[in-house]
Amino acid sequence: MLEGIEFLNKELFWLLLLLPVAIAWYIFKNKKQTAELKISSLKGFKVTNSWLPKLKHILFVFRLLALALLITALARPQSVDVSSKTKTTRGIDIVMAIDVSASMLAKDLQPNRLEALKDVASEFIKGRPNDRIGLVEYAGESYTKTPITSDKAIVLRSLKSIEYNTIIEGGTAIGMGLATSVNRLKDSKAQSKVIILLTDGVNNTGFIDPRTASELAVEYGIKTYTIGLGTNGMALSPIALDPRTGRIQYGRAQVEIDEELLKEIADATGGKYFRATNNEKLEEIYKEINKLEKTEIEEFKFYNYEEKYRPLVLIAGLLLLLELLLRFTIFRSFV
């Protein structure tokens, strides 16, 4: 019955302690007002069994109930309807630049670097419901896989479809991947623009120098987080194609990541460099980036109060009126 009801003046419920006092006073007073007459015999008197004198106490019950209801009404019962509305005050546009060169098939991460990245990046995208995200692929050249969009289903499908292929020119053109990402964000109206650039190699091809691309990012106010992917030392990596089957052959190869370049790009653009040597570390990196780049969401709450004291006052008034009517009509001779 009281579900969803709040009392504005809860302290007034202490007045309910007056009720036991009133009951005690009524009992004491009733005993003193009861007259006694002792006679030796009732012979000669007509005895009638009237129920009215026994019911006279109901008048006090009505008054007591009315008092309890009035105290409850004074406590200001009210129902509260709370509605909320959220407003994104600072949207972030993010482009994820992903290295898709042959070395991304290395098996130092499980099942390989590219698949491990796709799993972690997928969770990252799902955790950014208020931001727009785009995808850029690069190897020896680069292109936009998905323009920045708020439709996460499209981004996730595009991410899932990323795989190594021989259509893109071989090599690792970090400058090209970064420049393409900048191009996707330069006209963005978002207050915050971010690139997450991931590679497992060194810049060894492409006609745009990575430092030139980072200068463009600075010019357009784009922050870049760089991730070097690959274990320390040797890794089981693709080394050749079997001419008979066309399958990739694996062998032990030295992991080469131009960490100095990646640090330089991150520092110049106000970002941060990370090194992922295993699946767990890669997951931690994306979680940290997720924390660093928070979308500010403003929440507005609207409170609608509805007063509930009026029915209590009405019932209390009716009880008092009923008491008066009974007192001066039916119970007039007994009270």
C-alpha positions as CSV (number, residue, x, y, z in Angstrom):
1,M,0.0,0.0,0.0
2,L,2.8,2.4,0.9
3,E,5.0,1.3,-2.0
4,G,6.4,4.3,-3.8
5,I,5.3,6.6,-1.0
6,E,7.7,9.0,0.7
7,F,7.1,11.1,3.8
8,L,8.5,14.7,3.8
9,N,8.1,15.2,7.5
10,K,9.0,11.8,9.0
11,E,9.8,13.3,12.4
12,L,6.1,14.1,13.0
13,F,5.5,10.4,13.4
14,W,6.8,10.8,16.9
15,L,3.4,12.4,17.7
16,L,1.9,8.9,17.4
17,L,3.3,8.3,20.9
18,L,0.5,10.4,22.1
19,L,-2.0,7.7,21.2
20,P,-1.0,5.2,23.9
21,V,-1.1,8.2,26.4
22,A,-4.6,9.1,25.2
23,I,-5.8,5.5,25.6
24,A,-4.4,5.3,29.1
25,W,-6.0,8.6,30.0
26,Y,-9.4,7.5,28.6
27,I,-9.3,4.2,30.6
28,F,-8.4,6.1,33.8
29,K,-11.0,8.8,33.2
30,N,-13.7,6.2,32.3
31,K,-13.3,4.4,35.6
32,K,-13.6,7.6,37.6
33,Q,-16.8,8.6,35.7
34,T,-18.5,5.2,36.3
35,A,-20.9,5.6,39.2
36,E,-21.6,2.7,41.6
37,L,-24.7,2.0,43.5
38,K,-24.8,-0.9,46.0
39,I,-28.3,-2.3,46.9
40,S,-29.2,-5.6,48.6
41,S,-31.6,-6.8,45.9
42,L,-32.7,-6.0,42.3
43,K,-36.2,-7.2,43.0
44,G,-38.7,-4.6,41.9
45,F,-36.4,-3.2,39.3
46,K,-36.9,-3.8,35.6
47,V,-33.7,-5.1,34.0
48,T,-33.0,-4.3,30.4
49,N,-30.0,-5.5,28.4
50,S,-29.2,-2.5,26.1
51,W,-26.2,-2.8,23.8
52,L,-25.8,1.0,23.4
53,P,-23.8,1.6,26.6
54,K,-21.3,-1.1,25.6
55,L,-20.8,0.5,22.2
56,K,-20.1,4.0,23.5
57,H,-16.4,3.4,23.4
58,I,-16.5,3.3,19.6
59,L,-16.7,7.1,19.8
60,F,-13.2,7.2,21.3
61,V,-12.0,4.8,18.7
62,F,-13.2,7.1,15.9
63,R,-11.4,10.0,17.5
64,L,-8.2,8.0,18.0
65,L,-8.3,6.9,14.4
66,A,-8.9,10.5,13.2
67,L,-5.9,11.7,15.2
68,A,-3.6,9.0,13.8
69,L,-4.7,9.9,10.2
70,L,-4.1,13.6,10.9
71,I,-0.6,12.9,12.2
72,T,0.1,10.8,9.1
73,A,-1.2,13.6,6.9
74,L,1.0,16.1,8.6
75,A,4.0,13.9,7.8
76,R,3.2,14.8,4.1
77,P,3.0,11.5,2.3
78,Q,3.7,11.9,-1.4
79,S,4.5,9.7,-4.4
80,V,7.6,10.5,-6.4
81,D,7.8,9.8,-10.1
82,V,11.4,10.1,-11.3
83,S,12.2,10.3,-15.0
84,S,15.7,10.8,-16.4
85,K,17.1,12.0,-19.7
86,T,20.7,11.7,-20.8
87,K,22.5,14.0,-23.1
88,T,25.9,13.3,-24.6
89,T,27.8,16.6,-24.2
90,R,31.1,15.5,-25.6
91,G,31.1,13.0,-28.4
92,I,34.3,11.3,-29.6
93,D,35.1,10.3,-33.2
94,I,37.6,7.4,-33.3
95,V,39.4,5.8,-36.2
96,M,41.1,2.4,-35.6
97,A,44.0,2.0,-38.0
98,I,44.8,-1.7,-38.3
99,D,48.0,-3.3,-39.7
100,V,47.0,-6.2,-42.0
101,S,50.4,-7.2,-43.3
102,A,51.4,-10.8,-43.4
103,S,53.3,-10.6,-40.1
104,M,49.9,-10.1,-38.4
105,L,49.4,-13.8,-38.8
106,A,52.2,-14.5,-36.4
107,K,51.1,-16.9,-33.6
108,D,52.7,-15.3,-30.6
109,L,49.2,-14.2,-29.7
110,Q,46.3,-16.7,-29.9
111,P,45.2,-17.8,-32.4
112,N,47.2,-15.1,-34.2
113,R,47.9,-11.4,-33.9
114,L,45.1,-10.3,-36.2
115,E,42.4,-12.5,-34.7
116,A,43.4,-11.5,-31.2
117,L,43.2,-7.9,-32.2
118,K,39.7,-8.3,-33.7
119,D,38.4,-10.0,-30.6
120,V,39.6,-7.2,-28.3
121,A,38.7,-4.4,-30.7
122,S,35.2,-5.8,-31.0
123,E,34.6,-5.5,-27.2
124,F,36.1,-2.0,-27.3
125,I,33.6,-0.9,-30.0
126,K,30.7,-2.4,-28.1
127,G,31.7,-0.4,-25.1
128,R,31.5,2.9,-27.0
129,P,27.7,3.3,-27.7
130,N,27.8,7.1,-27.8
131,D,30.8,7.6,-30.1
132,R,31.3,7.3,-33.9
133,I,34.0,4.8,-35.0
134,G,35.7,4.1,-38.3
135,L,38.2,1.5,-39.6
136,V,41.3,1.9,-41.7
137,E,43.3,-1.0,-43.1
138,Y,46.9,-0.7,-44.1
139,A,49.9,-2.8,-45.2
140,G,52.1,-1.5,-48.0
141,E,49.2,0.9,-48.8
142,S,46.1,1.9,-46.9
143,Y,42.4,2.5,-47.5
144,T,39.2,3.2,-45.5
145,K,37.4,0.0,-44.5
146,T,34.5,1.9,-42.8
147,P,34.0,5.7,-42.6
148,I,33.3,7.0,-39.1
149,T,29.7,6.0,-38.2
150,S,27.5,5.7,-35.1
151,D,26.1,2.4,-36.5
152,K,28.1,-0.1,-34.4
153,A,26.6,-3.1,-36.3
154,I,28.3,-1.9,-39.5
155,V,31.6,-1.4,-37.8
156,L,31.5,-4.8,-36.1
157,R,30.7,-6.5,-39.4
158,S,33.5,-4.7,-41.1
159,L,36.0,-5.6,-38.3
160,K,35.0,-9.2,-38.5
161,S,35.6,-9.3,-42.3
162,I,39.2,-7.9,-42.0
163,E,41.7,-10.6,-43.0
164,Y,45.1,-10.9,-44.6
165,N,45.0,-10.9,-48.3
166,T,47.5,-10.5,-51.2
167,I,45.4,-7.7,-52.9
168,I,46.9,-5.0,-50.7
169,E,50.6,-4.3,-51.5
170,G,52.9,-6.0,-49.0
171,G,55.0,-4.2,-46.4
172,T,54.1,-1.9,-43.5
173,A,53.3,1.8,-44.4
174,I,52.7,3.3,-41.0
175,G,52.7,6.8,-42.5
176,M,50.0,5.9,-45.0
177,G,47.8,4.3,-42.4
178,L,48.1,7.3,-40.1
179,A,47.5,9.8,-43.0
180,T,44.4,8.0,-44.2
181,S,43.1,8.0,-40.6
182,V,43.7,11.7,-40.3
183,N,41.9,12.3,-43.6
184,R,38.8,10.5,-42.2
185,L,38.8,12.7,-39.1
186,K,40.0,16.2,-40.3
187,D,36.5,17.4,-41.2
188,S,34.9,15.9,-38.1
189,K,32.9,18.3,-35.9
190,A,33.4,16.2,-32.8
191,Q,35.0,17.9,-29.8
192,S,37.5,15.0,-29.5
193,K,39.1,13.1,-32.3
194,V,41.2,10.0,-31.7
195,I,43.2,7.5,-33.8
196,I,44.2,4.1,-32.4
197,L,47.1,3.0,-34.6
198,L,48.2,-0.6,-34.3
199,T,51.2,-2.2,-36.0
200,D,53.6,-5.1,-35.5
201,G,56.4,-3.9,-37.6
202,V,58.5,-1.0,-38.9
203,N,57.7,1.6,-41.5
204,N,59.3,0.1,-44.6
205,T,57.2,1.4,-47.5
206,G,54.7,4.1,-48.5
207,F,55.2,7.6,-49.9
208,I,54.1,9.5,-46.7
209,D,56.6,9.8,-43.9
210,P,55.0,8.8,-40.5
211,R,56.3,12.1,-39.0
212,T,54.6,14.1,-41.7
213,A,51.4,12.3,-41.0
214,S,51.7,12.9,-37.2
215,E,52.2,16.7,-38.0
216,L,48.9,16.6,-39.9
217,A,47.3,14.9,-36.9
218,V,48.6,17.7,-34.7
219,E,47.3,20.4,-37.1
220,Y,43.8,19.0,-37.0
221,G,43.8,18.4,-33.2
222,I,43.8,14.6,-33.5
223,K,45.2,12.5,-30.6
224,T,46.9,9.3,-31.6
225,Y,47.3,6.2,-29.4
226,T,49.9,3.8,-30.8
227,I,50.2,0.1,-30.1
228,G,53.1,-2.1,-30.8
229,L,51.9,-5.7,-31.2
230,G,54.1,-8.7,-30.7
231,T,56.0,-10.6,-28.1
232,N,59.6,-9.8,-27.2
233,G,62.3,-11.9,-29.0
234,M,61.3,-14.5,-31.5
235,A,57.8,-15.4,-32.8
236,L,56.3,-18.0,-35.0
237,S,55.7,-15.9,-38.1
238,P,54.9,-16.4,-41.8
239,I,58.1,-16.7,-43.8
240,A,56.9,-18.0,-47.3
241,L,54.1,-19.4,-49.4
242,D,54.3,-23.1,-50.3
243,P,54.4,-23.1,-54.1
244,R,52.5,-26.4,-54.3
245,T,49.6,-25.7,-52.0
246,G,49.7,-21.9,-51.7
247,R,49.6,-22.2,-47.9
248,I,51.6,-20.0,-45.6
249,Q,54.7,-21.5,-44.1
250,Y,55.7,-20.5,-40.6
251,G,59.1,-20.2,-39.0
252,R,60.8,-18.5,-36.1
253,A,61.5,-14.8,-36.9
254,Q,62.7,-11.9,-34.9
255,V,60.0,-9.4,-33.8
256,E,60.8,-6.0,-35.1
257,I,58.7,-3.0,-33.9
258,D,59.8,0.6,-34.4
259,E,58.9,1.6,-30.8
260,E,60.8,4.9,-31.0
261,L,58.7,6.0,-34.0
262,L,55.4,4.9,-32.3
263,K,56.4,6.8,-29.1
264,E,57.3,9.8,-31.1
265,I,53.9,9.8,-32.9
266,A,52.0,9.4,-29.6
267,D,54.0,12.1,-27.8
268,A,53.6,14.6,-30.7
269,T,49.8,14.2,-30.8
270,G,49.1,14.1,-27.1
271,G,48.5,10.3,-27.1
272,K,50.2,7.4,-25.5
273,Y,52.3,4.4,-26.7
274,F,51.5,0.9,-25.5
275,R,53.2,-2.5,-26.1
276,A,51.1,-5.6,-26.3
277,T,53.1,-8.8,-25.9
278,N,50.2,-11.2,-25.3
279,N,46.4,-11.4,-25.5
280,E,45.9,-10.3,-21.9
281,K,48.1,-7.2,-22.3
282,L,46.3,-6.3,-25.5
283,E,43.0,-6.4,-23.7
284,E,44.3,-4.3,-20.9
285,I,45.6,-1.7,-23.3
286,Y,42.2,-1.2,-24.9
287,K,40.5,-1.0,-21.5
288,E,43.0,1.7,-20.5
289,I,42.3,3.7,-23.7
290,N,38.6,3.2,-23.0
291,K,39.2,4.9,-19.6
292,L,41.4,7.6,-20.9
293,E,38.9,8.6,-23.6
294,K,35.6,9.0,-21.7
295,T,32.5,10.4,-23.4
296,E,30.9,13.0,-21.1
297,I,27.2,12.2,-20.5
298,E,25.0,14.6,-18.7
299,E,22.0,13.1,-17.0
300,F,18.9,15.2,-16.2
301,K,16.4,13.9,-13.6
302,F,12.9,15.1,-13.4
303,Y,10.9,14.7,-10.2
304,N,7.1,14.7,-10.2
305,Y,5.6,14.9,-6.6
306,E,2.0,14.0,-6.0
307,E,0.6,14.8,-2.5
308,K,-1.3,12.0,-0.8
309,Y,-2.4,13.7,2.5
310,R,-5.8,14.9,1.2
311,P,-7.6,11.5,1.4
312,L,-6.2,11.1,5.0
313,V,-7.6,14.5,6.1
314,L,-10.9,13.7,4.4
315,I,-11.3,10.4,6.2
316,A,-10.2,11.9,9.5
317,G,-12.8,14.6,9.1
318,L,-15.5,12.1,8.3
319,L,-14.6,10.1,11.4
320,L,-14.9,13.2,13.6
321,L,-18.2,14.1,12.0
322,L,-19.5,10.6,12.5
323,E,-18.4,10.8,16.2
324,L,-20.3,14.0,16.7
325,L,-23.4,12.7,15.0
326,L,-23.4,9.6,17.1
327,R,-22.6,11.5,20.3
328,F,-25.6,13.8,19.9
329,T,-28.1,11.3,18.5
330,I,-27.9,7.6,19.3
331,F,-25.5,7.9,22.3
332,R,-26.9,11.1,23.6
333,S,-28.2,9.6,26.8
334,F,-25.0,7.5,27.5
335,V,-22.1,9.9,26.9
